[in-house]
């Protein structure tokens, strides 16, 4: 199973050693799932860590080693993703997940993605971190 991680999941994994996002990264190491993200998501997570907790940026670098960084999607795919009611900064996340063939997009962004939670857009199901953890543990 292929999970695409949004920036807030990367941020949380770097920020909290004992949190659910870090647990998801740990579960990927023995091969329970494959984690992916984009440079767009990494840049956003890095920027937010520099602003809120610069000491955790080093942890983000370690986490990224366990995650496949996929190419950025084209503008047409970003426009397609935006048509689902996503802001300009979030549309590239859904677009990248769809372009790479991810099974799931894992996000904690309730403000911009909540209307898509549980929905399958293209072939990508949008889910929360808790749902992703439950699914990976059960598989």
Legacy VTK file of the C-alpha trace (Angstrom):
# vtk DataFile Version 3.0
C-alpha trace
ASCII
DATASET POLYDATA
POINTS 139 float
0.000 0.000 0.000
1.311 3.414 -1.037
0.673 6.383 1.246
1.340 9.970 0.209
2.132 12.223 3.184
1.026 15.844 3.357
3.338 18.479 4.854
1.554 18.489 8.215
2.195 14.757 8.613
5.902 15.284 7.859
5.962 18.180 10.322
4.308 16.086 13.027
6.653 13.150 12.462
9.667 15.431 12.891
8.231 17.362 15.811
6.914 14.537 17.984
9.000 11.425 18.593
6.060 9.648 20.242
3.256 10.804 17.943
1.196 8.926 15.415
2.990 10.403 12.415
6.319 9.099 13.693
4.702 5.711 14.289
3.574 5.630 10.660
7.168 6.270 9.552
8.371 3.454 11.812
5.779 1.077 10.369
7.061 1.763 6.863
10.568 0.579 7.742
9.728 -3.149 7.971
7.733 -2.823 4.756
4.160 -2.540 6.039
3.615 0.352 3.653
5.454 2.626 1.251
5.573 6.329 2.109
5.791 9.051 -0.519
5.732 12.814 -0.589
6.738 15.690 -2.844
9.281 18.477 -2.623
6.324 20.844 -2.253
5.246 19.056 0.951
8.831 18.766 2.222
9.450 22.483 1.668
6.279 23.414 3.526
7.124 21.121 6.446
10.688 22.464 6.589
9.503 26.088 6.459
7.021 25.516 9.296
9.614 23.722 11.415
12.081 26.597 10.946
9.381 29.006 12.124
8.029 26.973 15.048
10.807 24.654 16.178
14.121 24.907 14.295
15.710 22.204 16.438
13.438 19.620 14.782
14.577 20.357 11.216
17.365 17.769 11.612
14.738 15.187 12.498
12.829 16.020 9.327
15.966 15.287 7.305
16.153 11.816 8.889
12.472 11.154 8.258
12.738 12.129 4.608
15.258 9.311 4.155
12.419 6.827 4.785
10.078 8.552 2.335
10.224 8.499 -1.463
10.209 12.020 -2.883
8.174 11.981 -6.093
8.228 14.477 -8.979
5.987 17.517 -8.865
2.800 17.211 -10.933
2.137 19.261 -14.060
-0.035 22.361 -14.035
-2.963 20.527 -15.653
-3.083 17.990 -12.855
-2.794 20.749 -10.240
-5.757 22.527 -11.874
-7.692 19.237 -11.778
-6.953 18.893 -8.038
-7.981 22.507 -7.410
-11.368 21.739 -8.966
-12.150 19.722 -5.828
-12.198 22.890 -3.739
-8.556 22.946 -2.642
-6.582 26.178 -2.241
-3.662 26.870 -4.558
-1.131 25.706 -1.944
-2.896 22.374 -1.308
-3.892 21.362 -4.828
-0.310 20.246 -5.656
-0.498 17.758 -2.775
-3.545 15.924 -4.143
-2.164 16.235 -7.678
1.176 14.678 -6.711
-0.553 11.844 -4.855
-2.684 11.117 -7.920
0.218 11.420 -10.366
2.360 8.915 -8.478
-0.316 6.280 -8.118
-0.642 6.593 -4.355
-3.443 4.572 -2.842
-3.995 7.048 -0.012
-3.323 10.696 0.778
-2.692 11.097 4.503
-3.322 14.573 5.859
-4.183 16.288 9.094
-5.312 19.457 7.306
-8.920 19.581 8.430
-9.368 23.150 7.233
-8.725 22.418 3.562
-9.171 18.647 3.153
-12.003 17.739 5.554
-14.612 17.831 2.789
-12.572 15.144 1.013
-11.941 12.814 3.981
-13.102 9.337 3.040
-13.527 10.288 -0.619
-11.637 8.666 -3.449
-10.421 11.289 -5.900
-9.145 9.673 -9.056
-7.692 6.543 -7.463
-6.510 8.240 -4.249
-8.498 7.966 -1.029
-8.060 10.946 1.300
-7.711 9.961 4.951
-6.632 11.154 8.361
-3.520 9.977 10.166
-5.586 7.888 12.581
-7.299 6.094 9.699
-3.945 5.467 8.017
-2.420 4.038 11.185
-5.392 1.729 11.745
-5.251 0.518 8.169
-1.498 -0.143 8.185
-1.610 -1.960 11.533
-4.525 -4.134 10.381
-2.829 -5.119 7.111
LINES 1 140
139 0 1 2 3 4 5 6 7 8 9 10 11 12 13 14 15 16 17 18 19 20 21 22 23 24 25 26 27 28 29 30 31 32 33 34 35 36 37 38 39 40 41 42 43 44 45 46 47 48 49 50 51 52 53 54 55 56 57 58 59 60 61 62 63 64 65 66 67 68 69 70 71 72 73 74 75 76 77 78 79 80 81 82 83 84 85 86 87 88 89 90 91 92 93 94 95 96 97 98 99 100 101 102 103 104 105 106 107 108 109 110 111 112 113 114 115 116 117 118 119 120 121 122 123 124 125 126 127 128 129 130 131 132 133 134 135 136 137 138
